[in-house]
Every structure is written in structure tokens, then in C-alpha cells.
Amino acid sequence: PSHTIMNGESEQSEGRALSDNARILIEKRFRDASSLDEVSVFQQQYKRHLALTEAQLTSLMQRDLDNVAKAMNTIGMSESTMEKLRGDFSEMQEQLKMSKSQLGKYEHIKKINVANRNIQTTLSRIENFHSIPQRVKRLQGALEETPNSLMVVYKETQDLEDWRDELIEEVKGSRRSSTTSSGQA
């Protein structure tokens, strides 16, 4: 309260000082009668100065209003973004709960995955078995038609033999593991 009174007194003394300065300026400028002709010029200058000051104030006020409008728009966009984020977090929490419940089924899923890989491997081997007679005929034909293709025919034949050897080793390995596991049971 005392601070408000002091501000009020300070503003009054500033107002008096400005009024006194204006009075002194007018007295100096218009002391004699010849300078009274300049009153209209002096009045025009102050009107222009007043119009310029009002235009500047209007421009500043418009800029402030534009800034407030932009801020309000930004706040609105921020609110909608925050609402979307809340929804996304809720959805993530639901998915996390579902994932946790699925972790208990991991062993079952793992067994299904192994079975799936075994099926894919078996299908691939069946396709290889099925294609062997056609590949052999193609290699024989290539060798008969172009004897210079001996190196290519040899490499493909070697690939087929390597595949056969790997398959034989795998079958032997699976027989040993099944014999071992049945012997333990």
C-alpha cells in the first residue's frame, strides 16, 4: 500500500515536471507576437508527431495481439498433441500387459517355431529330392551336347554329392540321438 502511494506521488511529480517543461517550451517559442504565426506550424508538427505515435502504438498492439493469437493456437495444438500422446501411452500399456501375458506361452511358441523350421527344412529337401532326376538329365544333356561343359557338369555333380553326404550324416546323427534318448528313457 505505501509503495502504491509512493508510485502515485512519483507519477504526479513527473506529470507536473512534464507540464512545467511544456509550459516553458511554449513560453520561449511564442514570446513575441511575430512567433504567434508559427502556432499553426507548431500545431501541425505535434499533430503529425501524435499521429505517428498513435500508429506506432497501434502497430505494437496489433503485433502483441498477433503474438497472443499464435500463442493460443500453439497451446491448442499442444493440448491435442498431449491428448494423442496420452492415448498412445495407454495403448502401449495395454500392449505391454498383453506381451507380459504372452511371455508365459514362450516355451510353447518356441516349440512351434522349431517345428516350423523342421517343416521348412523337410519341404526344401523334398523339393531337392524331386528335382534330382531333372537335374541329372539336364547335366547329361549338357555333357552330350557340349563336351566342353565338363567342368560345370562336374561342379554341379559335386554339389549334389555334397548334399547327399550331408543328408546321410544328418540321418546318422539323428539315429544316434534317438537311440541315446530312448536308451535313457
Buried (B, 14 or more C-beta within 10 A) or exposed (E): EEEEEEEEEEEEEEEEEEEEEEEEEEEEEBEEEEEEEEEEEBEEEEEEEEEEEEEEEEEEEEEEEEEEEEEEEEEEEEEEEEEEEEEEEEEEEEEEEEEEEEEEEEEEEEEEEEEEEEEEEEEEEEEBEEEEEEBEEEBEEBBEEEEEBEEEBEEBBEEBEEBEEEEEEEEEEEEEEEEEEEEEE
